[in-house]
Amino acid sequence: MISRKRFLILFIAIMFIIIFSRIFAANITHFAPEYGVTTANVNLRNRPNTDFSSFVRTLAPNTNIKLVGSIDNFYIVQLDNNEVGLIAKEYANITGNKSNSLEYIDYAPYYATVKGDNTIVRGGPSTSFRVYGRLNKGDKVFVIGAIDNFRLVITQDNLVGMIREDLIEYSSNNATNNSENNNTTNDNTNNTDNTANIAYILERINSLRAENGLPALELDSLITATAQAKANDMVDNNYFSHNSPTYGTPFEMMQNAGIIYKTAGENIAGNNDIDDAINSFIESDEHSKNILSNSYNYIGIGIQKSNTYGYIIVLMFVGR
């Protein structure tokens, strides 16, 4: 029987496929790591096709693989040496035997934008791995996980590789509406509204901090993705609490997501109106302490529509 956590991960993956299909043409999914081996000589590739240009190298039979996602008929895999790429699904056998590779952290997927020109996409989580490709400032990538301080990304032309976390930043979905597909149009519109709400909440919080002589909080992509996963979880599992039945405490959730912090905190709200939710934070002594704390310099903001509350809003604060 499928576990509750596994169901949630699959649900999030399906929703992101719908939202991002206008930019990423392939059928992309992600999931918590599964373990297996190759069943024959199989080519490791950096794109989900059989073109010569996508070839990386050939893997021998019984090579350990960690499966973390898929694109069309290819699995996204991590090898024992932490190299990443794709192999054809027909040559993978899921055994459940764990590999010796570094820990892979599965994320609720999000868009990120490349910060600078000539940014390298590598075949693994360090500069020692081969160059899979290069991106320029403003290019979008789809982030599905992490190994150490590198993010596992899929580019707009479906190149799979890793980018150092400080070279990308969280961004909105700028896909245009598809008038031929009402579901896609609605999802894109909702995502645009969500992005605008995040920007508005950040502006309100930083204005209040400025009034109190405090520096602005910086919106962090990983913290935002984690806060969004918490908001989704609260709606999907119909609860209102800092402690998640899926992820545990906010601190456990941050640690499991690979967020490094010295201090951390979380505010949650359920309200039909964004302004009223922010005002409730400000008027609460406990919640306003987080907003006006000089110990924090980063924030993540998650928002999810709720039949019960209107909106669930999650603010995660981090000090480094």
ZATORVEX-949327 format. One record per atom (N, C-alpha, C): residue in three letters; x, y, z. Coordinates in steps of 0.05 Angstrom, whole numbers, plus 5000, padded with zeros to 4 digits. Example, Ala and Ser with C-alpha at 12.3 -4.5 7.8 and 13.67 -1.06 7.14 Angstrom:
ALA526448865156
ALA524649105156
ALA526449345156
SER525749555142
SER527349795143
SER525850015157
***
This chain:
MET501749765000
MET500050005000
MET501850255000
ILE501050454985
ILE502650694983
ILE502450855009
SER504650955019
SER504751105044
SER503551385040
ARG502851505063
ARG501751775062
ARG503751975051
LYS506251945060
LYS508352135050
LYS508852095021
ARG508851835012
ARG509351774984
ARG507051894967
PHE504551874976
PHE502351984962
PHE502652284959
LEU503452414981
LEU503752704980
LEU505852784960
ILE508052644960
ILE510152704941
ILE509252674912
LEU507752454907
LEU506752414880
LEU504752624872
PHE503052704891
PHE501052914886
PHE502453174878
ILE504453254893
ILE505953504887
ILE507253484860
ALA508453254854
ALA509753214828
ALA507753254805
ILE505353134808
ILE503353154787
ILE502553444783
MET502153594805
MET501253864802
MET503354034789
PHE505953984794
PHE508054134782
PHE508354064752
ILE507753814745
ILE507753744717
ILE505753914702
ILE503353954713
ILE501254104700
ILE502154394697
ILE503154514719
ILE503854794720
ILE506154854701
PHE508154684699
PHE510554744685
PHE510654634656
SER508554494648
SER508654364622
SER508854564598
ARG508054814603
ARG508255004581
ARG511155074575
ILE512955054594
ILE515755114589
ILE517354864586
PHE516954664603
PHE518454414602
PHE516654214587
ALA517354144562
ALA515653994545
ALA515453704553
ALA517453594566
ALA517453314573
ALA515753254598
ASN515152994602
ASN513552904624
ASN515352854648
ILE515653054666
ILE517553054688
ILE516152964713
THR517352774728
THR516452714755
THR518852694773
HIS518352714799
HIS520452674819
HIS519252514841
PHE521052384857
PHE520052224879
PHE522352174899
ALA521552084923
ALA523552014943
ALA525351794932
PRO527951794938
PRO529751604926
PRO528951314929
GLU529251164907
GLU529050874907
GLU531650764897
TYR532250514904
TYR534850404898
TYR534650164880
GLY536650134863
GLY536649904845
GLY539249864831
VAL539249704809
VAL541649654794
VAL540949654764
THR542949684748
THR542549664719
THR542449364712
THR540949294692
THR540549014684
THR542248934661
ALA543549124648
ALA545249064624
ALA547049304620
ASN548849294600
ASN550249524592
ASN548349744583
VAL548449974595
VAL546550184589
VAL548050454588
ASN547150624571
ASN548450884568
ASN547351084589
LEU549151214603
LEU548351444620
LEU548251684602
ARG546051834604
ARG545652064587
ARG545052314603
ASN545352554591
ASN544552794606
ASN542052924595
ARG540852794574
ARG538252874564
ARG536552624559
PRO533952644560
PRO532252404556
PRO531852334527
ASN534052274513
ASN533852184485
ASN536152004479
THR536251894455
THR538451704447
THR540351834428
ASP540252104426
ASP542152244408
ASP545052204418
PHE546952214400
PHE549752194408
PHE550552414426
SER549452654422
SER550252894438
SER549452864468
SER547552684475
SER546752654503
SER548352434517
PHE550052294503
PHE551552074515
PHE553752174534
VAL553852044558
VAL555852114578
VAL557851884579
ARG556951644586
ARG558651404586
ARG556851164589
THR558050924586
THR556550674588
THR556950554616
LEU554750474628
LEU554750344654
LEU554650044651
ALA556149904667
ALA556149604666
ALA553649494680
PRO552949244674
PRO550749114688
PRO551349104719
ASN549249124734
ASN549349114764
ASN550649364776
THR550649584761
THR551649834772
THR549449944791
ASN550250024815
ASN548350134835
ASN547250394825
ILE544650434827
ILE543450684819
ILE541450764840
LYS541251024845
LYS539251144862
LYS537351294843
LEU534751214842
LEU532851334824
LEU531351554839
VAL531451794828
VAL530252034842
VAL528152174825
GLY527652084801
GLY525652204784
GLY525552074757
SER523952194739
SER523952084712
SER523052304693
ILE523952274668
ILE523052444646
ILE522352254623
ASP519852254616
ASP518852074595
ASP519751784602
ASN521251654584
ASN521951374588
ASN524751334601
PHE525751544614
PHE528351534627
PHE528051594657
TYR529651444673
TYR529951504701
TYR532151704705
ILE531751894724
ILE533952064733
ILE535351924756
VAL537951884754
VAL539351714773
VAL541851854785
GLN542551764809
GLN545051844822
GLN546651584826
LEU549251584818
LEU550951354820
LEU552551364847
ASP553951144852
ASP555451124877
ASP557551344879
ASN558651434856
ASN560651644856
ASN559351924855
ASN556651934858
ASN555052174859
ASN554652314832
GLU555452184810
GLU554852274784
GLU551852244779
VAL550752444764
VAL547852434759
VAL547452424728
GLY545052324721
GLY544352304693
GLY541852154689
LEU541452044665
LEU538951894659
LEU539651624646
ILE538051424652
ILE538251174639
ILE535451084630
ALA535350924609
ALA532750824599
ALA531550644621
LYS528950684625
LYS527550534646
LYS527650234643
GLU527750144619
GLU527749854614
GLU530249714624
TYR532349864630
TYR534849754639
TYR535349794669
ALA533249854684
ALA533449894713
ALA531749694728
ASN532849584749
ASN531449394766
ASN531549504794
ILE529149564806
ILE529049674833
ILE529349444853
THR531449454869
THR532049244888
THR531649324917
GLY531749584923
GLY531449674950
GLY534049684966
ASN536249574954
ASN538849574967
ASN540149854965
LYS540649984987
LYS541650254987
LYS544550264976
SER545150484964
SER547850524952
SER549650674971
ASN552150724963
ASN554050864980
ASN554351154972
SER552551254957
SER552651534948
SER551951734971
LEU552551984966
LEU551852194985
LEU548752214987
GLU547852325009
GLU544952355013
GLU543752534992
TYR541552444981
TYR540052614962
TYR537552714977
ILE537052974975
ILE534753104988
ILE532653164967
ASP530353044969
ASP528153084951
ASP526653344958
TYR526153524939
TYR524753774944
TYR521953764932
ALA520253934944
ALA517854014929
ALA518854194906
PRO518454114881
PRO519754244859
PRO519154544857
TYR520954704847
TYR520554984843
TYR522255084820
TYR521355314809
TYR522955444788
TYR525155604801
ALA527355624787
ALA529555804795
ALA530655934770
THR531856164774
THR533056324752
THR536056344756
VAL537456304734
VAL540456324735
VAL541256604739
LYS543156644757
LYS543956924765
LYS545957054745
GLY547656894733
GLY549757014716
GLY550256854691
ASP551656984672
ASP552356854647
ASP554456634651
ASN554456444632
ASN556356234631
ASN556356054656
THR553956014668
THR553655854691
THR553855554683
ILE555455404697
ILE556055124689
ILE553954934701
VAL552954764684
VAL551254534694
VAL553154294694
ARG553554164717
ARG555453954720
ARG554153674723
GLY555753474720
GLY554753204722
GLY554753094750
GLY555153264770
GLY555253184798
GLY555653414817
PRO555653364843
PRO555553584863
PRO558353694871
SER560053744851
SER562553874857
SER563753964831
THR565754134832
THR567054244808
THR568854034794
SER569153804806
SER570753594794
SER569253434773
PHE566553464772
PHE564953324752
PHE564953464726
ARG564553304705
ARG564653414678
ARG562453624673
VAL562953794653
VAL561054004646
VAL558953884627
TYR556453894635
TYR554253804618
TYR553254024600
GLY553454264609
GLY552454484593
GLY552854754607
ARG552154974594
ARG552455234605
ARG549855394601
LEU549255564621
LEU546855724620
LEU547556024623
ASN545756194616
ASN546256484618
ASN544256614637
LYS544856854645
LYS543257004664
LYS540357014654
GLY538556954672
GLY535656964666
GLY534556694656
ASP536256504649
ASP535156244641
ASP533756114665
LYS531555964659
LYS530055834680
LYS530855534682
VAL530855434706
VAL531255144711
VAL529155054730
PHE528654794730
PHE526754664747
PHE528254504768
VAL528054574793
VAL529654454815
VAL527954234828
ILE529153994829
ILE527653774841
ILE529053654866
GLY531553724871
GLY532853614894
GLY535653724898
ALA537153614917
ALA539853714923
ALA541653494933
ILE544253534927
ILE546353374939
ILE548453574949
ASP548953574975
ASP550653774987
ASP549654054979
ASN551554224969
ASN550754504963
ASN550154534933
PHE549554314919
PHE548754334891
PHE545854254888
ARG544454384869
ARG541654324863
ARG541554154838
LEU539753944839
LEU539253784816
LEU537153924799
VAL537753994775
VAL536054164758
VAL535454034731
ILE533254124720
ILE532554054692
ILE532254314677
THR533654344655
THR533554594640
THR531154594621
GLN530754814607
GLN528454834589
GLN528754654565
ASP531154564558
ASP531454374537
ASP532054094548
ASN531254054574
ASN531253794587
ASN534053674592
LEU536053854594
LEU538653764604
LEU538453724635
VAL539353494644
VAL539353434672
VAL542153454684
GLY542553604705
GLY545153634717
GLY544953784743
MET547253884753
MET547354014779
MET548654284777
ILE547454474792
ILE548454744793
ILE548854824822
ARG551054964827
ARG551555044855
ARG549355234864
GLU548455194889
GLU546055324899
GLU546155634898
ASP548555744902
ASP548756034902
ASP548656164874
LEU548555994853
LEU548556104826
LEU545756124814
ILE543756044830
ILE540956064821
ILE539356184844
GLU536956284837
GLU535156394856
GLU532256334850
TYR530656314870
TYR527756244867
TYR526456444848
SER524756344831
SER523356524813
SER520456424809
SER518856594796
SER516056524790
SER515856374764
ASN513556254759
ASN512956134734
ASN511956344715
ASN513556404694
ASN512856614675
ASN511656494649
ALA510656254651
ALA509456134627
ALA506956294619
THR506556324593
THR504256454583
THR501856274585
ASN499456394586
ASN497056234588
ASN496556084562
ASN495455844564
ASN494855674541
ASN491855674536
SER490955824517
SER488055854513
SER486855594503
GLU488455394494
GLU487455144485
GLU487054944508
ASN488055014531
ASN487854824554
ASN487054974579
ASN484454954586
ASN483455114609
ASN484755044635
ASN485454784639
ASN486754704664
ASN489454834667
THR490954844645
THR493654964646
THR493355264651
THR491455384638
THR490955674641
THR490355734670
ASN488555584683
ASN487855644710
ASN490255604729
ASP491855384725
ASP494055334742
ASP496155554740
ASN496655644715
ASN498655854711
ASN497656114724
THR495156174722
THR494056414734
THR494356404765
ASN493656174776
ASN493856134805
ASN496756174814
ASN498656064798
ASN501456084806
ASN502456374804
THR501456524784
THR502156804782
THR501056954806
ASP498556894814
ASP497457024838
ASP499056964862
ASN499956714865
ASN501556634888
ASN504156784889
THR505456824866
THR507956964865
THR507557264873
ALA505357374864
ALA504757654871
ALA504257674901
ASN502857484913
ASN502257484941
ASN504857454958
ILE506657284949
ILE509157254962
ILE510657524962
ALA510757654939
ALA512157914937
ALA510858114955
TYR508258114957
TYR506758304973
TYR507358265003
ILE507258015012
ILE507857945040
ILE510658025047
LEU512557965029
LEU515358045034
LEU515658345037
GLU514258495019
GLU514358785021
GLU513158885047
ARG510958785056
ARG509658865081
ARG511558815105
ILE512758575105
ILE514458495127
ILE516958675128
ASN518158725105
ASN520658885104
ASN520059175109
SER517659275102
SER516959555109
SER516759585139
LEU515559385152
LEU515259395181
LEU518059375194
ARG519759215184
ARG522459195195
ARG523959455191
ALA523559585168
ALA524959845163
ALA523960055183
GLU521360055189
GLU520260245208
GLU521460205236
ASN522359965241
ASN523559905267
ASN526659885266
GLY527760005245
GLY530660025243
GLY532059755238
LEU530659565226
LEU531859305221
LEU532359265191
PRO534459105184
PRO534959055156
PRO532858875144
ALA532558895118
ALA530658735103
ALA531358435104
LEU529358265104
LEU529757975101
LEU529957915071
GLU531757725065
GLU532157635037
GLU530457385032
LEU528957395011
LEU527357155003
LEU529256944992
ASP529256705005
ASP531056484998
ASP529556274983
SER530656174961
SER529155974944
SER528655714958
LEU530655604972
LEU530355354986
LEU528455375009
ILE528655595025
ILE526855625047
ILE523955665037
THR523655815015
THR521055855003
THR519855594994
ALA521455424981
ALA520455164972
ALA519554994995
THR521055015017
THR520354855041
THR517854965054
ALA517555225056
ALA515155345067
ALA512755275049
GLN513055275023
GLN510855205005
GLN510054905009
ALA512054735013
ALA511454455018
ALA509854425044
LYS510454585064
LYS509054575089
LYS506154675086
ALA505854895070
ALA503154995065
ALA501454795050
ASN502654665030
ASN501254455015
ASN500454225033
ASP502254145051
ASP501753925069
ASP499453985088
MET499354235098
MET497254315117
MET494454295103
VAL494354375078
VAL491854365063
VAL491154085056
ASP493053935045
ASP492553665036
ASP491753475059
ASN492953515082
ASN492353345105
ASN490553465126
ASN489453705119
ASN487353825135
ASN488053855165
TYR490253995170
TYR491054055198
TYR492054335199
PHE492254445223
PHE493454715227
PHE495254695252
SER497754665247
SER499654615269
SER502554665259
HIS504254735277
HIS507154755270
HIS508254485265
ASN507154275278
ASN508154005275
ASN506653865253
SER508153775232
SER506953645209
SER506953345213
PRO504753205207
PRO504752915208
PRO506552795186
THR507252955166
THR508952855144
THR511852925149
TYR512453165157
TYR515153265159
TYR516253305187
GLY514553295207
GLY515453345234
GLY515453635241
THR517153725259
THR517254005267
THR518454175245
PRO518054435246
PRO519254615226
PRO522254585225
PHE523454535247
PHE526454515248
PHE527354255235
GLU525854035240
GLU526453785227
GLU526053815197
MET523953945189
MET523453985160
MET525654145147
MET526554365160
MET528754525149
MET531254365147
GLN531954215168
GLN534354065168
GLN534353845146
ASN532053715143
ASN531753505123
ASN531853625094
ALA531153875092
ALA531254005066
ALA534054115059
GLY535854095079
GLY538654185074
GLY539054485081
ILE537154605096
ILE537454885103
ILE539354905127
ILE541355065124
ILE543355115146
ILE542555365161
TYR542355345187
TYR541555585203
TYR542855575230
LYS543055815242
LYS543855845270
LYS541355875287
THR539456035276
THR536856065290
THR534656035269
ALA532255955277
ALA530055915258
ALA527455935273
GLY525356005258
GLY522656025269
GLY520556005247
GLU518055975255
GLU515955935236
GLU513356075246
ASN512056225228
ASN509356335232
ASN507456195213
ILE505156125222
ILE503056015205
ILE500456165209
ALA498856195188
ALA496256335190
ALA494356205171
GLY491756215179
GLY489556135161
GLY487556365160
ASN487156475136
ASN485456715134
ASN484556745105
ASN482156865102
ASN481056915076
ASN482357155062
ASP483757315077
ASP484857565066
ASP487857575073
ILE489557635053
ILE492457645057
ILE493157865077
ASP491958105073
ASP492558325092
ASP491758255120
ASP489458135124
ASP488558065151
ASP490457865163
ALA491457675147
ALA493357485157
ALA495957615167
ILE496957805151
ILE499357955158
ILE498858115184
ASN496558245185
ASN495858405208
ASN495658235234
SER494657985230
SER494557805253
SER497357735263
PHE499157705245
PHE501957655253
PHE503057895269
ILE502558135258
ILE503658375270
ILE502458425298
GLU499858365301
GLU498558425326
GLU499058205347
SER500157985340
SER500857775359
SER503657815369
ASP503957825395
ASP506657865407
ASP508557635398
GLU507657395398
GLU509357165392
GLU510157175362
HIS508257225344
HIS508857225316
HIS510457475307
SER509957705320
SER511357945313
SER514257925322
LYS514857765342
LYS517657735351
LYS519357605328
ASN518157425313
ASN519557305291
ASN519957515269
ILE517857665263
ILE518057865241
ILE520058075247
LEU520258155273
LEU521958375281
LEU524558285295
SER525258035291
SER527657935303
SER530158015287
ASN532158105301
ASN534658175288
ASN536457925284
SER535457695294
SER536957445291
SER536557315263
TYR534557405249
TYR533957295223
TYR534757475200
ASN535757355179
ASN536457505154
ASN535257385129
TYR534057155131
TYR532757025108
TYR529956935115
ILE528256925094
ILE525456845098
ILE524556665074
GLY522756475080
GLY521456325059
GLY518456365063
ILE516956395042
ILE514056445043
ILE512556245027
GLY510656105040
GLY509055915026
GLY506055985028
ILE504555965006
ILE501756035006
ILE500255814991
GLN498055715003
GLN496355514989
GLN493455574995
LYS491755564974
LYS488955614978
LYS487755384994
SER485855455011
SER484655255029
SER481655295030
ASN480155065027
ASN477255085030
ASN476355155058
THR478055095077
THR477355145105
THR477955435113
TYR480355535106
TYR481255795116
TYR481356015094
GLY481155945069
GLY481556135048
GLY484356115038
TYR486256185055
TYR489156145049
TYR490556035074
ILE492455855069
ILE494355785089
ILE496955925082
ILE498056065101
ILE500556215097
ILE502656115117
VAL505056045106
VAL507255945123
VAL509656135118
LEU510656245140
LEU513056405139
LEU515256255155
MET517456195141
MET519756075155
MET522056275156
PHE523056325180
PHE525256515185
PHE527856365191
VAL529956465180
VAL532556335184
VAL534656555189
GLY536456495209
GLY538756665214
GLY541256505209
ARG543156615196
ARG545656485190
ARG548056645198
***
